[in-house]
Amino acid sequence: MARILYDLCGIDERLRFSPYCWRVRLALAHKGLDVETRPWRFTDKAALAFADHDRVPVLVDGDEVVTDSYAILRYLDATYPRAPLLGEGAAEARARFFKHYAERALAPAMMRTIIMDLFNAIHPDDRPYFRESRERRFGRTLEEFHSPAKGLAQLDAALAPLRGHLDEAEFLDGAAPGGADYLVFGFFMWARCVSSADLVSNADPVHAWRERMLDQHGGLGREAPRITDIAGAYR
């Protein structure tokens, strides 16, 4: 049976922007595992009913159905131990730190910077759901939440730990990328796919790391369609 990943898409099925799905796509590539990606939209809840879940990523691997990006990475390590992603014990605890760091420090700053670009990249049928759910979460309209100046300042401060680490190593996991890199880089792919905003300067060691990550696994990230590649979608 084919390995299948249900993957969030936007205004065009080629536009795949979920940071959590990107974590899994990169992890599968790291393991050398083939996968068929199936486009999924925010409001297509029925398509995931078989998984008893209402959001992506959802990985179907034979008879196994796994949800949640971090759980999928753990599943991949347990099932396909070659080229480990997270490790065990202290190594896995370190990876879990990067998971929370990316989700709680980087993602909010990026969201504030790119929220309106993200909204425009979403399929029109999904925009009412996205607006209602995010405005309820933020306690304000998308337009009021959107503040690139504040978002970039917040992101600049949040990136300080990465800069320190990347001054000493090529990747977060050392000489080669691993689970920590994918857990963080998924959010940079999210921003790259839906927006042309410059999040970091060319002189920043985080920028150099991002460029190296884009070239991993045959340029999987660099070759991914962006909103600027979708005719008539970018404005």
C-alpha positions as CSV (number, residue, x, y, z in Angstrom):
1,M,0.0,0.0,0.0
2,A,1.3,3.5,-0.9
3,R,2.5,5.8,1.9
4,I,0.1,8.8,1.9
5,L,0.5,12.2,3.6
6,Y,-2.6,14.5,3.7
7,D,-1.0,17.9,3.1
8,L,-2.6,21.4,3.5
9,C,-3.0,23.3,0.2
10,G,-4.0,26.8,-0.6
11,I,-5.5,28.7,-3.5
12,D,-3.8,26.3,-5.9
13,E,-3.4,22.6,-5.1
14,R,0.4,22.9,-5.8
15,L,0.7,25.5,-3.0
16,R,1.5,23.5,0.2
17,F,2.3,25.7,3.1
18,S,1.6,24.0,6.4
19,P,4.7,24.2,8.7
20,Y,3.6,21.0,10.3
21,C,3.3,19.2,7.0
22,W,6.6,20.5,6.0
23,R,8.2,19.0,9.0
24,V,6.9,15.6,7.9
25,R,7.8,16.0,4.3
26,L,11.4,16.8,5.2
27,A,11.5,14.0,7.7
28,L,10.3,11.5,5.1
29,A,13.0,12.7,2.7
30,H,15.6,12.4,5.5
31,K,14.6,8.8,5.9
32,G,14.6,8.2,2.1
33,L,11.0,7.2,2.2
34,D,8.6,7.8,-0.8
35,V,5.2,9.4,-0.1
36,E,2.2,10.4,-2.1
37,T,0.9,13.8,-0.9
38,R,-2.8,14.4,-1.1
39,P,-4.0,18.0,-1.0
40,W,-6.4,18.9,1.8
41,R,-8.1,22.2,2.7
42,F,-9.2,23.6,6.1
43,T,-12.8,22.9,5.6
44,D,-12.5,19.4,4.2
45,K,-12.9,17.8,7.6
46,A,-14.8,14.8,6.2
47,A,-11.7,13.7,4.3
48,L,-9.9,13.0,7.6
49,A,-12.8,11.2,9.3
50,F,-11.0,7.9,8.9
51,A,-8.3,9.2,11.2
52,D,-10.6,10.5,13.8
53,H,-8.9,13.8,13.4
54,D,-9.7,17.2,11.8
55,R,-6.4,18.7,10.8
56,V,-3.2,17.8,8.9
57,P,-0.6,16.3,8.8
58,V,-2.1,12.8,8.7
59,L,0.3,10.0,7.6
60,V,-1.1,6.7,6.3
61,D,1.6,4.0,6.2
62,G,0.1,0.7,5.3
63,D,-2.3,-0.1,8.1
64,E,-0.9,2.6,10.4
65,V,-2.5,6.1,10.6
66,V,-0.5,8.7,12.5
67,T,-1.5,12.3,13.3
68,D,0.4,15.3,14.7
69,S,3.8,16.2,13.2
70,Y,5.9,15.4,16.2
71,A,4.2,12.0,16.7
72,I,4.8,11.2,13.1
73,L,8.5,11.9,13.5
74,R,8.6,9.6,16.5
75,Y,6.7,7.0,14.5
76,L,9.2,7.2,11.7
77,D,12.1,6.7,14.0
78,A,10.5,3.7,15.7
79,T,9.4,2.1,12.4
80,Y,12.4,3.1,10.2
81,P,15.3,3.5,12.6
82,R,17.9,4.2,9.9
83,A,18.9,7.9,9.8
84,P,17.3,8.8,13.1
85,L,15.5,12.1,13.4
86,L,14.9,12.7,17.2
87,G,17.0,10.2,19.0
88,E,16.2,8.9,22.5
89,G,16.5,10.2,26.0
90,A,18.4,13.5,26.2
91,A,18.5,13.9,22.4
92,E,14.8,13.5,22.1
93,A,14.2,16.0,25.0
94,R,16.5,18.5,23.1
95,A,14.4,18.0,19.9
96,R,11.2,18.5,21.9
97,F,12.6,21.9,23.0
98,F,13.1,23.0,19.4
99,K,9.5,21.9,18.7
100,H,8.1,24.2,21.4
101,Y,10.6,27.0,20.6
102,A,9.4,27.1,17.0
103,E,5.7,26.9,17.8
104,R,5.7,29.4,20.7
105,A,8.5,31.9,19.9
106,L,8.9,31.9,16.1
107,A,5.4,31.1,14.8
108,P,3.6,34.0,16.6
109,A,6.2,36.5,15.3
110,M,5.9,35.2,11.7
111,M,2.2,35.1,11.9
112,R,2.0,38.7,12.8
113,T,4.2,39.5,9.9
114,I,2.6,37.4,7.1
115,I,-1.0,37.0,8.3
116,M,-2.6,38.9,5.4
117,D,-0.4,37.2,2.8
118,L,-1.4,33.9,4.4
119,F,-5.1,34.8,4.2
120,N,-4.8,35.6,0.5
121,A,-2.9,32.4,-0.2
122,I,-5.7,30.3,1.3
123,H,-8.4,28.9,-1.0
124,P,-11.4,31.3,-1.1
125,D,-13.7,28.6,0.2
126,D,-11.6,28.3,3.3
127,R,-11.2,32.0,4.1
128,P,-14.4,32.5,6.1
129,Y,-13.4,29.6,8.4
130,F,-9.8,30.9,8.7
131,R,-10.9,34.4,9.5
132,E,-13.5,33.4,12.1
133,S,-11.3,30.8,13.8
134,R,-8.2,33.0,13.9
135,E,-10.0,36.2,14.9
136,R,-11.6,34.3,17.8
137,R,-8.1,33.1,18.8
138,F,-6.5,36.5,18.5
139,G,-9.4,38.5,20.0
140,R,-9.2,41.0,17.1
141,T,-9.6,41.2,13.3
142,L,-6.9,39.9,11.0
143,E,-6.2,43.4,9.9
144,E,-5.8,44.6,13.5
145,F,-3.5,41.7,14.3
146,H,-1.4,42.3,11.2
147,S,1.7,44.3,12.1
148,P,4.9,43.5,10.1
149,A,7.0,46.0,12.0
150,K,6.1,44.5,15.3
151,G,6.2,41.0,14.0
152,L,9.7,41.4,12.5
153,A,11.0,43.0,15.8
154,Q,9.5,40.1,17.7
155,L,11.1,37.6,15.3
156,D,14.5,39.3,15.5
157,A,14.6,38.9,19.2
158,A,13.3,35.3,19.1
159,L,16.0,34.3,16.6
160,A,18.8,35.2,19.0
161,P,19.3,31.7,20.3
162,L,19.5,30.3,16.8
163,R,22.1,32.8,15.8
164,G,24.3,31.8,18.7
165,H,24.0,28.2,17.8
166,L,24.5,28.7,14.0
167,D,27.6,30.7,14.6
168,E,29.1,27.5,15.8
169,A,27.5,24.8,13.6
170,E,26.1,24.4,10.1
171,F,22.8,23.0,11.3
172,L,20.9,22.8,14.5
173,D,21.7,19.1,14.8
174,G,25.4,19.7,14.1
175,A,27.2,18.9,10.8
176,A,24.1,17.7,9.1
177,P,20.4,18.5,9.4
178,G,18.2,16.4,11.6
179,G,14.9,16.5,13.5
180,A,15.7,19.8,15.2
181,D,16.3,21.5,11.9
182,Y,13.0,20.2,10.4
183,L,11.0,21.2,13.5
184,V,12.2,24.8,13.1
185,F,12.6,25.0,9.3
186,G,9.0,24.0,8.7
187,F,7.9,27.5,9.8
188,F,10.4,29.2,7.5
189,M,8.8,27.1,4.6
190,W,5.4,28.2,5.8
191,A,6.4,31.9,5.4
192,R,8.3,31.3,2.2
193,C,5.4,29.6,0.5
194,V,2.7,32.2,1.2
195,S,4.7,35.5,1.4
196,S,7.6,37.4,-0.2
197,A,8.4,39.1,3.1
198,D,12.1,39.2,4.0
199,L,12.2,37.7,7.5
200,V,16.0,37.8,8.0
201,S,18.8,39.8,6.5
202,N,21.3,38.2,4.1
203,A,24.0,38.8,6.7
204,D,22.2,36.8,9.4
205,P,23.6,33.3,10.1
206,V,19.9,32.2,10.2
207,H,19.6,33.3,6.6
208,A,22.7,31.1,5.6
209,W,21.2,28.2,7.5
210,R,17.8,28.7,5.7
211,E,19.6,28.6,2.4
212,R,21.4,25.4,3.2
213,M,18.1,23.9,4.3
214,L,16.4,24.9,1.1
215,D,18.9,22.8,-0.8
216,Q,18.6,19.7,1.3
217,H,17.1,16.5,-0.2
218,G,17.5,17.6,-3.8
219,G,16.2,21.1,-3.2
220,L,12.8,19.9,-1.8
221,G,12.2,23.3,-0.2
222,R,13.7,25.5,-2.9
223,E,11.7,23.9,-5.6
224,A,8.4,24.0,-3.8
225,P,5.8,26.3,-5.4
226,R,5.3,29.7,-3.8
227,I,2.4,32.1,-4.0
228,T,4.5,34.2,-6.4
229,D,4.5,31.2,-8.8
230,I,0.7,31.0,-8.9
231,A,-0.6,33.0,-11.8
232,G,-3.0,35.7,-10.7
233,A,-2.8,34.7,-7.0
234,Y,-0.2,37.2,-5.7
235,R,-1.0,40.8,-5.2
